[in-house]
Amino acid sequence: MKTTFSSFVKLLPALALAAVLMAGTAAQVVAQETPAAAPADAAAAPAASTETPAAEAPAAPAAASTATQEEVKNPYGLDNLWSSGDFLSHSTIIVLSIMAIGTWYILIMRLVDQTILLRQAATAQKSFWAAGSLKEGLAKLEANSAFRSIVDDGLKATEHHEGKLTDTVDLNEWVTMSLSRSTDAINARLQGGLSFLASVGSTAPFVGLLGTVWGIYHALIAIGIAGQASIDKIAGPVGEALIMTAFGLIVAVPAVLGYNFLVRRNKVALERVRNFAADIHAVLLSGARAAAPARARA
């Protein structure tokens, strides 16, 4: 028993030393585990911080897509046609523009003249023939009326028929010629510009075709330089050719339709003018015949 107790007493210093060593080892382990946890927390913090931008990252592509949705300028439009065109292309566009402007100017002016003439015909039909004499009816017509000029020329023809040269001409023929001149003057005014419309309607498609051929020529040159028929090389010249063709048709179609429309309305207006002149001719001759016996009796 004593031997056992003495042995235990001898072991106490060794157990105390072992306990101290074990306590130091445990403290080192705790100290080493604490910094390891801190970096782990630090690693978790950047991960968390990187998660927020990741969630907000799609906003940048959205802004880029919005920017790409803006209207893109057409590189093959009319601006490019004029800026990249040469002398022949510019000349074709200018000629077709002049044709278009002249066509619409003539159309508008002739329509205005026809409308005024038809209105004057209606006025003459109402008021002129209700007068007691030609001079009274002449006063009821407008100063710029075409029908007033017809009456005026007819009266002058009868009043100035007697003369050294005109007395050899029969009165009927003299009045007929005077009224015919007045009618021809009105017809010439209505026909003004119609030849231009006919020329534009027949030549504008060919002027546009010239621009078409020139655009195809440029397309072939672009293919030859590039060595391949890529769409980006020939889109501009082919687009120029198509625009020229469309431009020529846009100019020609109104000219042809306007020419036919004006010619038809001219026939209606001139028919009324000729009928009025024929009536004035009959009145002037009947008055001259009635005045001749009176002068003879005098």
VENVENVEN-V599232 format. One record per residue. N is the residue number from 1. SS is DSSP state (a for helix, b for strand, c for the rest). OMEGA is omega in radians with two decimals (NA if undefined). Layout:
BEGIN
n=N ss=SS omega=OMEGA
n=N ss=SS omega=OMEGA
END
This chain:
BEGIN
n=1 ss=c omega=3.08
n=2 ss=a omega=3.12
n=3 ss=a omega=-3.12
n=4 ss=a omega=-3.13
n=5 ss=a omega=-3.14
n=6 ss=a omega=3.11
n=7 ss=a omega=-3.14
n=8 ss=a omega=3.12
n=9 ss=a omega=3.12
n=10 ss=a omega=-3.10
n=11 ss=a omega=-3.09
n=12 ss=a omega=3.12
n=13 ss=a omega=-3.14
n=14 ss=a omega=3.13
n=15 ss=a omega=3.12
n=16 ss=a omega=3.12
n=17 ss=a omega=3.12
n=18 ss=a omega=3.13
n=19 ss=a omega=3.12
n=20 ss=a omega=3.12
n=21 ss=a omega=-3.14
n=22 ss=a omega=3.11
n=23 ss=a omega=3.11
n=24 ss=a omega=3.14
n=25 ss=a omega=3.13
n=26 ss=a omega=3.12
n=27 ss=a omega=3.10
n=28 ss=a omega=-3.14
n=29 ss=a omega=3.13
n=30 ss=a omega=3.14
n=31 ss=a omega=3.12
n=32 ss=a omega=-3.12
n=33 ss=a omega=-3.10
n=34 ss=a omega=3.04
n=35 ss=a omega=-3.13
n=36 ss=a omega=3.13
n=37 ss=a omega=-3.14
n=38 ss=a omega=3.07
n=39 ss=a omega=3.12
n=40 ss=a omega=3.10
n=41 ss=a omega=3.11
n=42 ss=a omega=3.12
n=43 ss=a omega=3.12
n=44 ss=a omega=-3.13
n=45 ss=a omega=3.07
n=46 ss=a omega=3.13
n=47 ss=a omega=3.12
n=48 ss=a omega=-3.14
n=49 ss=a omega=3.12
n=50 ss=a omega=3.12
n=51 ss=a omega=-3.11
n=52 ss=a omega=3.06
n=53 ss=a omega=3.13
n=54 ss=a omega=3.12
n=55 ss=a omega=-3.12
n=56 ss=a omega=-3.07
n=57 ss=c omega=-3.11
n=58 ss=a omega=-3.13
n=59 ss=a omega=-3.13
n=60 ss=a omega=3.07
n=61 ss=a omega=3.12
n=62 ss=a omega=3.11
n=63 ss=a omega=3.12
n=64 ss=a omega=3.11
n=65 ss=a omega=3.08
n=66 ss=a omega=3.12
n=67 ss=a omega=-3.13
n=68 ss=a omega=3.13
n=69 ss=c omega=3.10
n=70 ss=c omega=-3.09
n=71 ss=c omega=-3.13
n=72 ss=c omega=-3.13
n=73 ss=c omega=-3.13
n=74 ss=c omega=-3.12
n=75 ss=c omega=-3.10
n=76 ss=c omega=-3.10
n=77 ss=c omega=-3.10
n=78 ss=a omega=3.10
n=79 ss=a omega=3.11
n=80 ss=a omega=3.12
n=81 ss=a omega=-3.12
n=82 ss=a omega=-3.08
n=83 ss=a omega=-3.11
n=84 ss=a omega=-3.11
n=85 ss=c omega=3.12
n=86 ss=c omega=-3.06
n=87 ss=a omega=-3.11
n=88 ss=a omega=3.10
n=89 ss=a omega=3.12
n=90 ss=a omega=3.14
n=91 ss=a omega=3.13
n=92 ss=a omega=3.13
n=93 ss=a omega=-3.13
n=94 ss=a omega=3.14
n=95 ss=a omega=3.12
n=96 ss=a omega=3.10
n=97 ss=a omega=3.10
n=98 ss=a omega=3.10
n=99 ss=a omega=-3.12
n=100 ss=a omega=-3.13
n=101 ss=a omega=3.12
n=102 ss=a omega=3.14
n=103 ss=a omega=-3.10
n=104 ss=a omega=3.09
n=105 ss=a omega=-3.14
n=106 ss=a omega=3.11
n=107 ss=a omega=-3.10
n=108 ss=a omega=-3.10
n=109 ss=a omega=-3.14
n=110 ss=a omega=3.07
n=111 ss=a omega=3.10
n=112 ss=a omega=3.14
n=113 ss=a omega=3.13
n=114 ss=a omega=3.12
n=115 ss=a omega=3.12
n=116 ss=a omega=-3.13
n=117 ss=a omega=3.11
n=118 ss=a omega=3.08
n=119 ss=a omega=3.09
n=120 ss=a omega=3.09
n=121 ss=a omega=3.10
n=122 ss=a omega=3.12
n=123 ss=a omega=3.13
n=124 ss=a omega=3.14
n=125 ss=a omega=-3.11
n=126 ss=a omega=-2.94
n=127 ss=a omega=-3.00
n=128 ss=a omega=-3.04
n=129 ss=a omega=3.05
n=130 ss=a omega=-3.12
n=131 ss=c omega=-3.12
n=132 ss=c omega=-3.14
n=133 ss=c omega=-3.14
n=134 ss=a omega=-3.13
n=135 ss=a omega=3.08
n=136 ss=a omega=3.08
n=137 ss=a omega=3.10
n=138 ss=a omega=-3.14
n=139 ss=a omega=-3.12
n=140 ss=a omega=-3.14
n=141 ss=c omega=-3.14
n=142 ss=c omega=-3.09
n=143 ss=c omega=-3.12
n=144 ss=c omega=-3.09
n=145 ss=c omega=3.07
n=146 ss=a omega=3.14
n=147 ss=a omega=3.05
n=148 ss=a omega=3.12
n=149 ss=a omega=3.11
n=150 ss=a omega=3.13
n=151 ss=a omega=-3.13
n=152 ss=a omega=3.12
n=153 ss=a omega=3.11
n=154 ss=a omega=3.11
n=155 ss=a omega=3.10
n=156 ss=a omega=3.14
n=157 ss=a omega=3.14
n=158 ss=a omega=-3.10
n=159 ss=a omega=-3.09
n=160 ss=c omega=-3.14
n=161 ss=c omega=-3.09
n=162 ss=c omega=-3.14
n=163 ss=c omega=-3.07
n=164 ss=c omega=-3.12
n=165 ss=c omega=-3.04
n=166 ss=a omega=-3.14
n=167 ss=a omega=3.09
n=168 ss=a omega=-3.14
n=169 ss=c omega=3.11
n=170 ss=c omega=-3.11
n=171 ss=a omega=-3.14
n=172 ss=a omega=-3.14
n=173 ss=a omega=-3.12
n=174 ss=a omega=3.11
n=175 ss=a omega=3.12
n=176 ss=a omega=3.13
n=177 ss=a omega=3.14
n=178 ss=a omega=3.13
n=179 ss=a omega=3.11
n=180 ss=a omega=3.10
n=181 ss=a omega=3.12
n=182 ss=a omega=3.13
n=183 ss=a omega=3.13
n=184 ss=a omega=3.11
n=185 ss=a omega=3.09
n=186 ss=a omega=3.13
n=187 ss=a omega=3.13
n=188 ss=a omega=3.11
n=189 ss=a omega=3.12
n=190 ss=a omega=-3.13
n=191 ss=a omega=-3.10
n=192 ss=c omega=3.11
n=193 ss=c omega=-3.12
n=194 ss=a omega=3.08
n=195 ss=a omega=3.07
n=196 ss=a omega=3.11
n=197 ss=a omega=3.12
n=198 ss=a omega=3.14
n=199 ss=a omega=3.13
n=200 ss=a omega=-3.12
n=201 ss=a omega=-3.10
n=202 ss=a omega=-3.06
n=203 ss=a omega=-3.08
n=204 ss=a omega=3.10
n=205 ss=a omega=-3.13
n=206 ss=a omega=3.03
n=207 ss=a omega=3.05
n=208 ss=a omega=3.10
n=209 ss=a omega=3.06
n=210 ss=a omega=3.07
n=211 ss=a omega=3.10
n=212 ss=a omega=3.13
n=213 ss=a omega=-3.13
n=214 ss=a omega=3.08
n=215 ss=a omega=3.08
n=216 ss=a omega=3.08
n=217 ss=a omega=3.09
n=218 ss=a omega=3.10
n=219 ss=a omega=3.11
n=220 ss=a omega=3.09
n=221 ss=a omega=3.13
n=222 ss=a omega=3.10
n=223 ss=a omega=-3.14
n=224 ss=a omega=3.14
n=225 ss=a omega=-3.12
n=226 ss=a omega=-3.11
n=227 ss=c omega=3.13
n=228 ss=c omega=-3.08
n=229 ss=c omega=3.10
n=230 ss=c omega=-3.04
n=231 ss=a omega=-3.11
n=232 ss=a omega=3.14
n=233 ss=a omega=-3.04
n=234 ss=a omega=-3.11
n=235 ss=a omega=-3.12
n=236 ss=a omega=3.13
n=237 ss=a omega=3.11
n=238 ss=a omega=3.05
n=239 ss=a omega=3.07
n=240 ss=a omega=3.13
n=241 ss=a omega=-3.13
n=242 ss=a omega=3.12
n=243 ss=a omega=3.12
n=244 ss=a omega=3.11
n=245 ss=a omega=3.13
n=246 ss=a omega=-3.14
n=247 ss=a omega=3.12
n=248 ss=a omega=3.12
n=249 ss=a omega=3.12
n=250 ss=a omega=3.12
n=251 ss=a omega=-3.01
n=252 ss=a omega=-3.04
n=253 ss=a omega=3.09
n=254 ss=a omega=-3.14
n=255 ss=a omega=-3.14
n=256 ss=a omega=-3.14
n=257 ss=a omega=3.12
n=258 ss=a omega=3.11
n=259 ss=a omega=-3.14
n=260 ss=a omega=-3.13
n=261 ss=a omega=-3.13
n=262 ss=a omega=3.12
n=263 ss=a omega=3.14
n=264 ss=a omega=3.11
n=265 ss=a omega=3.08
n=266 ss=a omega=3.13
n=267 ss=a omega=3.13
n=268 ss=a omega=-3.11
n=269 ss=a omega=-3.12
n=270 ss=a omega=3.07
n=271 ss=a omega=3.09
n=272 ss=a omega=3.11
n=273 ss=a omega=-3.13
n=274 ss=a omega=3.10
n=275 ss=a omega=3.11
n=276 ss=a omega=3.12
n=277 ss=a omega=3.10
n=278 ss=a omega=3.10
n=279 ss=a omega=3.10
n=280 ss=a omega=3.11
n=281 ss=a omega=3.14
n=282 ss=a omega=-3.14
n=283 ss=a omega=-3.13
n=284 ss=a omega=-3.13
n=285 ss=a omega=3.11
n=286 ss=a omega=3.08
n=287 ss=a omega=3.11
n=288 ss=a omega=3.12
n=289 ss=a omega=3.12
n=290 ss=a omega=-3.14
n=291 ss=a omega=-3.10
n=292 ss=a omega=3.08
n=293 ss=a omega=3.13
n=294 ss=a omega=3.11
n=295 ss=a omega=-3.14
n=296 ss=a omega=3.12
n=297 ss=a omega=3.11
n=298 ss=c omega=NA
END
